[in-house]
């Protein structure tokens, strides 16, 4: 009896040990099964979508017209007829130069003209009287020829006198210095009593037309050629043939008026490798002033078949090469080199290396290895609308 009682606890211990061993084996099998299951990754299936391409470029404003006011005759400034910083009209008097000497020259020229015209009339009357007597014993051919020559000389002298009168009249008119254009006039460089000269290099004042205004921006020649090639190939499409432009002021606020691209320069700056583009903007409130720094958003056109990839799905090598991890038809991972030079919002515009229908890994990239099998899970993409954010450049 005592021997049997000693064996009972031993049997219980052996049964418990066996259950632990069996449980441990089951856990190992579960862990091995979990390790053999392909890791889950989040993917986005690419689709072609229309994309409005915009580029943000630095620029400066410049006046639509600029006229430097200079004297065309010499003399003393008698009066200034404008307020500095005010708006003036074309033809408005700005300065009055002493006209006394020019008035005298004009009067003298008119007197010379009267004398020349009188001489011309006398010479013409002589010809008129001589002509019927030509060929008679009263008037010789030589007398008639002399009279005809005198008439021609006096007529030419009268014509020269008329030109002198016109010159004197113009010089007299130039004593009233007027504005060549309508616009806003700046500060005056002279005051009453100053001596000014015809042809002087210093302007008396400058008038600038501020409505509309030019905005000159610079774009790299490479981007300019790319834009032209995409437009010619039809990859980019413009609605009206002219690119629309919007402005951001220096403080970051948006300018209320939109403009259009007028022209591009015909040469490339050798030092910077850039080309100048000029846009024109309405400026009815004179909010834009010449020389202001702005940023212009240029609508380059619409790409009807753009491929946009979330930025978290694009990585770069130490050399800057953009790559993406793609899940193939057999759920195996492959790494692809891509070209992604422009960012729109939180996405990259991919132009090479991917196509519509490709599944790009955006989450769980650290668990995806090229050639390995994965379990792809589609990640919802809420940003279906075509972004209009300005593009950002980076190497591909």
KAURSUL-V176562 format. One record per backbone hydrogen bond with DSSP energy under -0.5 kcal/mol. CO is the residue of the C=O (numbers start at 1). NH is the residue of the N-H. E is the energy in kcal/mol with one decimal. If there is no record, write none. Layout:
co:CO nh:NH e:E
co:CO nh:NH e:E
This chain:
co:1 nh:5 e:-1.7
co:2 nh:6 e:-1.2
co:3 nh:7 e:-1.1
co:4 nh:8 e:-1.2
co:5 nh:9 e:-0.7
co:6 nh:10 e:-0.6
co:7 nh:11 e:-1.9
co:8 nh:12 e:-1.8
co:9 nh:13 e:-2.0
co:10 nh:14 e:-2.0
co:11 nh:15 e:-2.1
co:12 nh:16 e:-2.1
co:13 nh:17 e:-2.1
co:14 nh:18 e:-2.0
co:15 nh:19 e:-2.0
co:16 nh:20 e:-2.1
co:17 nh:21 e:-2.0
co:18 nh:22 e:-2.3
co:19 nh:23 e:-2.5
co:20 nh:24 e:-2.5
co:21 nh:25 e:-1.9
co:22 nh:26 e:-1.9
co:23 nh:27 e:-2.1
co:24 nh:28 e:-2.1
co:25 nh:29 e:-2.0
co:26 nh:30 e:-2.0
co:27 nh:31 e:-2.5
co:28 nh:32 e:-2.4
co:29 nh:33 e:-2.2
co:30 nh:34 e:-2.5
co:31 nh:35 e:-2.4
co:32 nh:36 e:-1.8
co:33 nh:37 e:-0.9
co:39 nh:375 e:-3.1
co:41 nh:377 e:-2.6
co:42 nh:362 e:-2.9
co:42 nh:363 e:-1.5
co:43 nh:379 e:-3.2
co:44 nh:46 e:-0.6
co:44 nh:360 e:-2.4
co:46 nh:357 e:-2.6
co:49 nh:306 e:-1.8
co:51 nh:53 e:-0.7
co:51 nh:303 e:-3.1
co:52 nh:54 e:-0.5
co:53 nh:300 e:-2.1
co:53 nh:301 e:-1.1
co:54 nh:391 e:-1.8
co:55 nh:57 e:-0.6
co:55 nh:298 e:-3.2
co:57 nh:296 e:-3.1
co:58 nh:218 e:-1.3
co:59 nh:294 e:-2.5
co:60 nh:216 e:-2.7
co:61 nh:291 e:-2.5
co:62 nh:214 e:-2.6
co:65 nh:209 e:-2.4
co:67 nh:69 e:-0.6
co:67 nh:207 e:-2.9
co:68 nh:70 e:-0.6
co:69 nh:204 e:-3.3
co:69 nh:205 e:-0.9
co:71 nh:199 e:-1.1
co:75 nh:196 e:-2.8
co:76 nh:78 e:-0.6
co:76 nh:98 e:-2.6
co:77 nh:193 e:-3.4
co:79 nh:96 e:-2.2
co:82 nh:84 e:-0.5
co:83 nh:86 e:-1.9
co:86 nh:185 e:-2.6
co:88 nh:183 e:-2.2
co:89 nh:92 e:-2.0
co:92 nh:179 e:-2.1
co:94 nh:81 e:-3.5
co:95 nh:97 e:-0.5
co:95 nh:177 e:-2.1
co:96 nh:78 e:-3.5
co:96 nh:79 e:-1.2
co:99 nh:103 e:-2.6
co:100 nh:104 e:-2.1
co:101 nh:105 e:-2.0
co:102 nh:106 e:-1.9
co:103 nh:107 e:-2.3
co:104 nh:108 e:-2.5
co:105 nh:109 e:-2.2
co:106 nh:110 e:-2.0
co:107 nh:111 e:-1.9
co:108 nh:112 e:-2.4
co:109 nh:113 e:-1.9
co:110 nh:114 e:-2.0
co:111 nh:115 e:-2.1
co:112 nh:116 e:-2.4
co:113 nh:117 e:-2.6
co:114 nh:118 e:-1.9
co:115 nh:119 e:-2.3
co:116 nh:120 e:-2.1
co:117 nh:121 e:-2.0
co:118 nh:122 e:-2.2
co:119 nh:123 e:-2.3
co:120 nh:124 e:-2.0
co:121 nh:125 e:-2.3
co:122 nh:126 e:-2.1
co:123 nh:127 e:-1.8
co:124 nh:128 e:-2.2
co:125 nh:129 e:-2.2
co:126 nh:130 e:-2.4
co:127 nh:131 e:-2.1
co:128 nh:132 e:-0.6
co:129 nh:133 e:-0.5
co:130 nh:133 e:-0.7
co:130 nh:134 e:-0.7
co:131 nh:134 e:-1.1
co:133 nh:136 e:-1.9
co:133 nh:139 e:-0.7
co:139 nh:135 e:-0.9
co:140 nh:144 e:-1.9
co:141 nh:145 e:-2.5
co:142 nh:146 e:-2.5
co:143 nh:147 e:-2.2
co:144 nh:148 e:-2.3
co:145 nh:149 e:-2.3
co:146 nh:150 e:-2.3
co:147 nh:151 e:-2.2
co:148 nh:152 e:-2.0
co:149 nh:153 e:-2.3
co:150 nh:154 e:-2.5
co:151 nh:155 e:-2.0
co:152 nh:156 e:-2.1
co:153 nh:157 e:-2.5
co:154 nh:158 e:-2.1
co:155 nh:159 e:-1.9
co:156 nh:160 e:-2.4
co:157 nh:161 e:-2.1
co:158 nh:162 e:-1.9
co:159 nh:163 e:-1.8
co:160 nh:164 e:-2.2
co:161 nh:165 e:-2.1
co:162 nh:166 e:-2.2
co:163 nh:167 e:-2.5
co:164 nh:168 e:-2.4
co:165 nh:169 e:-2.4
co:166 nh:170 e:-2.4
co:167 nh:171 e:-2.5
co:168 nh:172 e:-2.1
co:169 nh:173 e:-2.2
co:170 nh:174 e:-2.1
co:171 nh:175 e:-0.6
co:172 nh:175 e:-1.0
co:173 nh:176 e:-1.7
co:175 nh:97 e:-3.8
co:175 nh:177 e:-0.8
co:176 nh:178 e:-0.6
co:177 nh:94 e:-3.8
co:177 nh:95 e:-1.6
co:179 nh:91 e:-3.5
co:183 nh:88 e:-3.2
co:184 nh:208 e:-2.4
co:185 nh:85 e:-1.7
co:191 nh:194 e:-1.8
co:194 nh:77 e:-2.7
co:194 nh:196 e:-0.6
co:196 nh:75 e:-2.3
co:197 nh:200 e:-1.6
co:204 nh:189 e:-2.9
co:205 nh:69 e:-3.1
co:206 nh:186 e:-2.3
co:207 nh:67 e:-2.9
co:208 nh:184 e:-2.9
co:208 nh:210 e:-0.6
co:209 nh:64 e:-1.8
co:209 nh:65 e:-0.9
co:212 nh:64 e:-0.7
co:213 nh:281 e:-2.8
co:214 nh:62 e:-2.5
co:215 nh:217 e:-0.6
co:215 nh:279 e:-2.6
co:216 nh:60 e:-2.0
co:217 nh:277 e:-3.5
co:219 nh:275 e:-3.2
co:220 nh:224 e:-2.3
co:221 nh:225 e:-2.5
co:222 nh:226 e:-2.3
co:223 nh:227 e:-2.7
co:224 nh:228 e:-2.3
co:225 nh:229 e:-2.5
co:226 nh:230 e:-2.4
co:227 nh:231 e:-2.1
co:228 nh:232 e:-2.5
co:229 nh:233 e:-2.1
co:230 nh:234 e:-0.7
co:230 nh:235 e:-1.1
co:230 nh:236 e:-2.0
co:235 nh:304 e:-0.5
co:237 nh:302 e:-2.0
co:243 nh:261 e:-2.4
co:244 nh:299 e:-2.9
co:245 nh:259 e:-3.1
co:246 nh:297 e:-3.2
co:247 nh:255 e:-2.2
co:248 nh:295 e:-2.2
co:249 nh:252 e:-1.9
co:253 nh:249 e:-3.5
co:258 nh:282 e:-0.5
co:259 nh:245 e:-2.6
co:260 nh:280 e:-2.3
co:263 nh:278 e:-2.6
co:269 nh:273 e:-2.5
co:273 nh:221 e:-2.4
co:274 nh:269 e:-2.8
co:275 nh:219 e:-2.5
co:276 nh:265 e:-3.0
co:277 nh:217 e:-2.9
co:278 nh:262 e:-2.9
co:278 nh:263 e:-1.3
co:279 nh:215 e:-2.5
co:280 nh:260 e:-1.6
co:281 nh:212 e:-0.6
co:281 nh:213 e:-2.8
co:283 nh:286 e:-1.4
co:289 nh:292 e:-1.5
co:292 nh:61 e:-1.9
co:294 nh:59 e:-2.3
co:295 nh:248 e:-2.5
co:296 nh:57 e:-2.9
co:296 nh:298 e:-0.7
co:297 nh:246 e:-2.1
co:297 nh:299 e:-0.6
co:298 nh:55 e:-2.0
co:298 nh:300 e:-1.0
co:301 nh:53 e:-2.8
co:302 nh:237 e:-1.5
co:302 nh:304 e:-0.8
co:303 nh:51 e:-2.1
co:303 nh:306 e:-0.9
co:306 nh:49 e:-1.8
co:306 nh:308 e:-0.6
co:307 nh:350 e:-2.5
co:309 nh:348 e:-3.1
co:310 nh:313 e:-2.0
co:311 nh:314 e:-1.7
co:315 nh:323 e:-3.1
co:317 nh:320 e:-2.3
co:321 nh:317 e:-2.2
co:322 nh:338 e:-2.5
co:323 nh:315 e:-2.3
co:324 nh:326 e:-0.6
co:324 nh:336 e:-2.6
co:325 nh:361 e:-3.0
co:326 nh:328 e:-0.6
co:326 nh:334 e:-2.4
co:327 nh:359 e:-0.6
co:328 nh:331 e:-1.7
co:331 nh:374 e:-2.6
co:332 nh:328 e:-2.9
co:333 nh:371 e:-3.7
co:334 nh:326 e:-3.1
co:336 nh:324 e:-2.0
co:338 nh:322 e:-0.5
co:338 nh:340 e:-0.6
co:339 nh:351 e:-2.3
co:339 nh:352 e:-0.8
co:341 nh:394 e:-0.8
co:342 nh:349 e:-3.0
co:344 nh:347 e:-1.3
co:346 nh:311 e:-2.3
co:347 nh:344 e:-2.8
co:348 nh:309 e:-2.6
co:348 nh:350 e:-0.7
co:349 nh:341 e:-0.6
co:349 nh:342 e:-0.7
co:349 nh:351 e:-0.5
co:350 nh:307 e:-0.5
co:352 nh:339 e:-2.1
co:355 nh:358 e:-1.8
co:358 nh:46 e:-2.8
co:358 nh:360 e:-0.7
co:359 nh:327 e:-2.7
co:360 nh:44 e:-2.2
co:363 nh:42 e:-1.7
co:364 nh:367 e:-1.4
co:365 nh:368 e:-1.3
co:367 nh:369 e:-0.5
co:369 nh:372 e:-2.5
co:372 nh:333 e:-2.6
co:373 nh:39 e:-0.5
co:374 nh:376 e:-0.7
co:375 nh:41 e:-2.0
co:377 nh:43 e:-2.5
co:378 nh:380 e:-0.5
co:380 nh:382 e:-0.6
co:382 nh:384 e:-1.6
co:387 nh:52 e:-0.6
co:391 nh:56 e:-0.6
co:392 nh:343 e:-0.9
co:396 nh:322 e:-2.0
